[in-house]
Amino acid sequence: MIIRRHLETSFLRSNRFFPALLVTGARQVGKTTFLHSVAEPERRFVSLDVPDVQEMAKSDPRLFLADNPPPVAIDEIQYVPELLPYIKERIDEARLENPDKAAGMYWLTGSQQFKMMKKVTESLAGRIGIFNLHGMSVRELAGDAEAVPYLPENFIVREDACTPAEFFTRLWTGSYPCLLLSSDPRGNWLDFYRSYVQTYLERDVRSLSQVADLNVFYAFLKAVAARSAQMLNYSDIARDTGVSQPTAKSYLSILEASGIVKILYPYKTGETASLVVTTPKVYMLDTGLMAYLTSWTSPETLADGAMAGHFFETWCFSEILKSYAGAGLDAPFFYFRDKKRRPKEIDLIISNDETLYPTGFKKSATLDRNDARHFDELAMFKQRVATGAVMSFYPQKVHLREDVLNLPATSL
């Protein structure tokens, strides 16, 4: 079963302009399936995950590209980033011969690992469009035609909005396509995530030389999952996992580069830098993986557990992020927290065209206009502040005050 991904529109539009396109994202988010679903009949596919193919590409890259002429999709390019300068050579030759026919020559997929992305930016600058694919969004599963980048004022309440119990079932299951589309997602949940983590550690993490002990890295991964939707204290997490602070920062960079987490930085300007915190927050990008790593074995226990609020915020943040990624857009996301003795915080700020759009997340079904009281702190930035929102379990889109909406999280 193929579910249409929202990335399709922007990807195919860019395919008419760029000679190469790269789809990055975490393992198992559906990168290869997506390319198969939008490929022309004549486009061939070759995977560098196959050992003998990988060896051929490494030993004789020009012969490999000659044997796999465009239009071609090359899967798992991170295994042979040395191919990229030779792809550049082929693209430049094609542009000299006929610039109009150079578009869409090479489609690439790969995890966002440092070596690969460094090679991409060095070798294919100006020749490649880069797209991030995340796990499936609820709106993709529901069959919505296009991604609508989230802003409070354009939020559409779904007619088929789920109940809070169904919400936590979705949250606990996660967003990996092969699990969601299996015949028994709940029954396959434990086996899937156990295999996922093992494969991630053995294939993706082991290939990075700065990881000396996979067991320590796994402990670090679990510690990060337990801190999702919270400020990132490197000294605490280093102490809890028995690594140095520089190692903790290095490990977190690996998690971000491989699409497991998103780092959210505080919003500040030159004039306000001394008034706001500099510490980032961290979010897991899949709440099913987060539940597995923090040992929540059912959606029912999770919904009633001590971490339910952090899971609620993580899920909402992730779905909002997907609405931008699905439209092929970078997410201009920040958060706000001042340095006062009793700090005031805003969970998410979207900065767009010198306008700030604040959003708070509250796992509650009760309306309270005080939930938006910290939004007024944004006046310090001397920019336009547009309509904001509090996302909650209250089932309707209503005004909490003139400039703040309540939005039902069950309609994400």
C-alpha positions in Angstrom: 0.0 0.0 0.0 1.4 3.4 -1.1 0.4 6.5 0.8 1.1 9.7 -1.2 3.7 11.8 0.6 3.2 15.6 0.7 6.8 16.1 -0.4 5.8 15.0 -3.9 4.7 18.4 -5.2 7.8 20.3 -4.2 10.1 17.5 -5.2 8.8 17.1 -8.7 8.8 20.9 -9.2 12.5 21.0 -8.2 13.1 18.0 -10.5 12.4 20.3 -13.5 15.2 22.6 -12.4 18.0 20.8 -10.5 20.2 18.1 -12.1 20.4 16.2 -8.8 17.9 15.8 -5.9 18.8 14.4 -2.5 16.2 13.0 -0.1 17.5 12.7 3.4 16.0 11.4 6.6 16.1 8.8 9.3 16.3 5.1 8.6 12.9 3.6 7.6 11.0 6.9 7.0 10.2 5.7 3.4 12.8 7.6 1.3 13.2 4.8 -1.3 9.5 4.0 -1.4 8.8 7.7 -2.0 11.2 7.9 -5.0 9.7 4.7 -6.5 6.2 6.2 -6.2 7.1 9.4 -8.2 9.7 7.9 -10.6 9.3 7.9 -14.4 9.1 4.4 -16.0 12.6 4.8 -17.5 14.4 5.7 -14.2 16.6 2.9 -13.0 17.3 2.3 -9.3 20.6 1.1 -7.8 21.3 0.6 -4.1 24.8 1.1 -2.5 23.6 -0.9 0.5 24.5 -4.0 -1.6 28.2 -4.9 -0.8 29.4 -5.8 -4.3 27.6 -2.7 -5.8 29.2 -0.6 -3.1 32.6 -2.0 -3.8 32.2 -1.4 -7.6 31.2 2.3 -7.0 34.2 2.8 -4.7 36.8 1.1 -6.9 35.8 2.6 -10.3 33.2 5.4 -9.9 33.4 6.4 -13.6 32.6 2.9 -14.7 29.8 2.6 -12.1 28.1 5.8 -13.4 28.6 4.7 -17.0 26.8 1.4 -16.1 24.0 3.3 -14.4 23.3 6.3 -16.7 20.7 8.9 -15.9 17.9 9.1 -15.2 18.9 7.1 -12.2 18.1 6.9 -8.4 21.1 6.0 -6.3 20.0 4.7 -2.8 22.1 5.1 0.4 24.7 7.5 -1.1 26.2 7.9 2.4 28.0 4.6 1.9 30.0 6.0 -1.1 30.2 9.8 -0.8 33.3 9.6 -3.0 30.8 9.3 -6.0 29.6 12.8 -5.6 32.5 14.6 -7.4 32.0 12.2 -10.4 28.3 12.9 -10.4 29.2 16.6 -10.6 31.5 15.8 -13.6 28.6 14.1 -15.4 26.2 16.9 -14.6 28.6 19.6 -15.9 29.2 17.6 -19.1 25.4 17.3 -19.7 24.9 21.0 -19.0 27.5 21.9 -21.6 25.8 19.6 -24.2 22.2 20.6 -23.5 21.3 22.6 -20.4 17.6 22.0 -20.8 18.1 18.2 -20.5 20.3 18.2 -17.5 17.4 18.5 -15.0 16.5 15.4 -13.0 19.5 13.3 -13.9 20.3 11.9 -10.5 18.1 11.2 -7.5 19.9 10.3 -4.3 18.9 9.1 -0.9 20.9 9.0 2.3 21.0 9.5 6.0 22.1 12.9 7.1 25.6 11.9 8.1 28.4 14.4 8.3 30.7 13.0 5.6 27.9 12.7 3.1 26.5 16.2 3.7 29.9 17.8 3.6 30.6 16.1 0.2 27.2 17.2 -1.1 27.8 20.9 -0.2 31.3 20.8 -1.6 30.7 18.9 -4.8 27.1 19.7 -5.9 26.6 23.3 -4.7 24.1 24.9 -7.1 23.3 21.6 -8.8 21.3 19.8 -6.1 18.0 20.3 -4.3 17.9 18.8 -0.8 14.8 17.6 0.9 14.1 16.1 4.4 11.6 13.3 4.7 10.2 12.5 8.1 7.9 9.8 9.3 4.3 9.9 8.0 2.1 12.7 9.2 -1.5 12.2 10.3 -2.6 14.4 7.4 -0.7 12.2 4.9 -2.3 9.1 6.4 -5.7 10.8 6.1 -5.2 11.4 2.4 -4.9 15.2 2.5 -3.8 16.4 -1.0 -1.1 18.9 0.0 0.9 20.0 3.0 -0.2 23.2 4.6 2.6 24.8 6.6 1.2 25.4 10.1 0.4 28.8 11.3 -2.3 29.4 14.0 -4.5 31.4 11.7 -4.6 28.9 8.9 -5.2 25.8 11.1 -8.0 23.6 9.7 -10.0 21.5 12.2 -10.4 18.0 10.9 -13.9 16.5 10.6 -12.4 13.1 11.5 -10.5 14.4 14.6 -9.5 11.6 16.9 -10.3 11.2 20.6 -7.6 11.8 23.3 -7.4 8.0 23.7 -6.9 7.6 19.9 -4.4 10.4 20.0 -2.2 8.6 22.5 -2.5 5.4 20.5 -1.2 7.3 17.4 1.5 8.9 19.5 2.7 5.6 21.0 2.7 3.8 17.6 4.9 6.5 16.0 5.2 7.4 12.4 7.4 4.9 10.6 5.5 3.7 7.5 6.3 0.0 7.6 4.9 -0.2 11.1 1.8 2.0 10.5 0.9 0.0 7.4 1.5 -3.4 8.9 -1.5 -5.7 9.6 -1.1 -5.4 13.4 0.9 -2.2 14.4 0.3 -2.8 18.1 1.3 -6.4 17.9 4.4 -5.7 15.9 5.4 -2.6 17.9 8.0 -4.1 20.2 9.7 -6.2 17.5 9.8 -3.3 15.1 11.5 -0.8 17.5 13.8 -3.4 19.0 15.0 -4.2 15.5 15.1 -0.5 14.5 17.4 0.5 17.4 19.7 -2.5 16.8 20.0 -1.7 13.1 20.5 2.0 13.7 23.3 1.3 16.2 25.0 -1.4 14.1 24.7 0.3 10.6 24.5 4.0 11.1 26.3 4.7 14.4 29.1 2.2 14.2 30.2 3.7 10.9 31.0 7.0 12.7 34.5 6.7 14.2 33.8 9.0 17.1 31.5 6.4 18.8 33.8 4.1 20.7 31.2 2.1 22.7 27.7 1.3 21.3 26.4 0.5 24.7 27.3 3.9 26.0 25.8 5.5 23.0 22.6 3.5 23.5 22.4 4.7 27.1 22.9 8.3 25.8 20.1 7.8 23.3 17.7 6.6 26.0 18.7 9.6 28.2 17.9 12.0 25.4 14.5 10.4 24.8 13.7 10.9 28.4 14.5 14.6 28.0 12.4 15.3 24.9 10.6 18.7 24.9 13.0 19.9 27.7 15.9 22.2 27.9 19.2 20.4 27.1 21.6 20.4 30.0 24.8 18.8 28.7 26.4 18.5 32.1 23.4 16.5 33.5 23.1 14.2 30.5 26.9 13.7 30.5 26.8 12.8 34.2 23.9 10.4 33.8 25.5 8.5 30.9 29.1 8.6 32.1 30.5 10.6 29.2 32.3 13.9 29.0 30.4 17.1 28.0 32.3 17.3 24.6 31.3 13.6 24.0 27.7 14.4 24.9 27.7 17.2 22.4 29.2 15.0 19.7 26.7 12.2 20.3 23.8 14.7 20.1 25.1 15.9 16.8 25.0 12.4 15.5 21.4 12.0 16.6 20.5 15.2 14.9 22.4 14.4 11.7 20.8 11.0 11.4 17.2 12.4 11.8 16.5 11.1 15.3 16.2 14.4 17.1 15.6 18.1 16.4 17.4 20.8 18.3 15.3 23.9 18.9 17.2 27.1 19.7 15.9 30.1 21.7 14.7 33.2 19.8 16.8 36.3 20.4 18.0 39.4 18.7 21.1 41.5 19.4 19.3 43.8 21.7 17.7 41.0 23.7 20.6 38.5 23.9 21.3 39.3 27.5 17.6 38.8 28.5 16.9 35.3 27.2 18.5 32.0 27.7 21.0 30.5 25.3 20.2 26.8 26.1 18.5 24.8 23.3 15.7 22.3 23.7 15.7 18.8 22.2 12.8 16.9 20.6 12.6 13.3 19.5 11.2 13.2 16.0 9.3 10.0 16.5 7.2 9.5 19.6 6.9 5.7 19.0 10.7 5.4 19.2 10.6 7.7 22.2 8.1 5.5 23.9 10.2 2.4 23.3 13.4 4.0 24.6 11.6 5.2 27.8 9.9 1.8 28.3 6.2 2.7 27.9 4.7 -0.6 26.8 1.1 0.6 25.9 -0.7 3.8 25.0 -2.9 3.5 28.0 0.0 3.5 30.5 1.7 6.3 28.6 -1.5 8.5 28.6 -1.6 8.3 32.4 2.2 8.4 33.0 4.4 11.1 34.3 5.9 11.8 30.9 2.5 12.3 29.1 2.9 16.1 28.9 6.4 15.8 27.3 5.0 13.2 24.8 2.1 15.5 24.0 4.4 18.4 23.2 6.8 16.3 21.3 4.1 14.9 19.1 2.6 18.3 18.4 6.0 19.8 17.6 6.8 16.9 15.2 3.6 17.1 13.3 4.0 20.9 12.9 7.5 20.3 11.6 6.3 17.8 9.1 3.8 20.4 7.7 6.8 22.5 6.7 9.1 19.6 5.5 6.2 18.2 3.5 5.9 21.5 1.6 9.7 21.4 1.0 10.3 24.4 3.4 12.8 25.0 6.1 11.1 25.3 9.5 11.9 28.8 11.0 11.3 27.4 14.5 12.4 28.8 17.9 11.3 28.9 21.5 11.3 31.7 24.1 12.5 31.7 27.7 13.7 34.7 29.6 16.3 34.8 32.4 14.0 36.0 35.2 13.9 34.3 38.6 10.5 32.9 37.6 11.1 32.4 33.9 8.4 32.9 31.3 8.5 30.4 28.4 6.7 30.0 25.0 7.0 26.5 23.6 7.2 27.4 19.9 7.8 30.6 17.9 7.6 30.6 14.2 9.5 33.5 12.7 8.3 34.4 9.2 8.7 37.7 7.3 9.7 39.6 10.5 6.5 38.4 12.2 6.4 36.1 15.2 3.7 33.4 15.6 3.7 32.0 19.2 2.3 28.5 20.1 2.0 26.8 23.5 1.3 23.1 24.1 -1.0 22.1 27.0 -2.2 18.5 27.7 -5.5 19.6 29.0 -9.1 19.8 27.9 -9.9 22.9 29.9 -9.8 26.4 28.4 -7.8 29.0 30.3 -6.8 32.4 28.8 -3.9 32.5 31.3 -2.2 29.8 29.2 -1.3 32.6 26.7 -0.1 35.1 29.3 3.6 34.8 28.4 2.9 35.6 24.7 3.0 39.3 25.7 6.7 39.0 26.5 7.4 39.0 22.7 6.9 42.7 22.7 10.6 43.0 23.7 11.6 42.0 20.2 9.9 45.0 18.6 8.4 42.9 15.8 4.9 42.2 14.7 3.3 39.4 16.8 0.6 37.7 14.8 -2.3 35.5 16.1 -0.9 32.9 18.5 -2.3 29.6 19.7 -2.5 27.2 22.6 -2.8 23.6 21.4 -4.8 21.4 23.8 -7.3 18.6 24.1 -10.2 21.1 24.0 -12.0 19.9 20.8 -12.8 23.2 19.1 -11.0 26.1 17.5 -12.0 29.1 19.6 -10.6 32.4 20.8 -8.9 32.4 24.2 -8.6 36.1 23.7 -8.7 38.4 20.6 -5.2 37.5 19.5 -4.9 33.9 20.7 -6.7 30.8 19.5 -7.2 27.4 21.2 -6.5 24.7 18.6 -7.4 21.0 19.1 -4.3 18.8 19.0 -6.5 15.9 18.0 -7.0 17.7 14.6 -3.3 17.8 13.8 
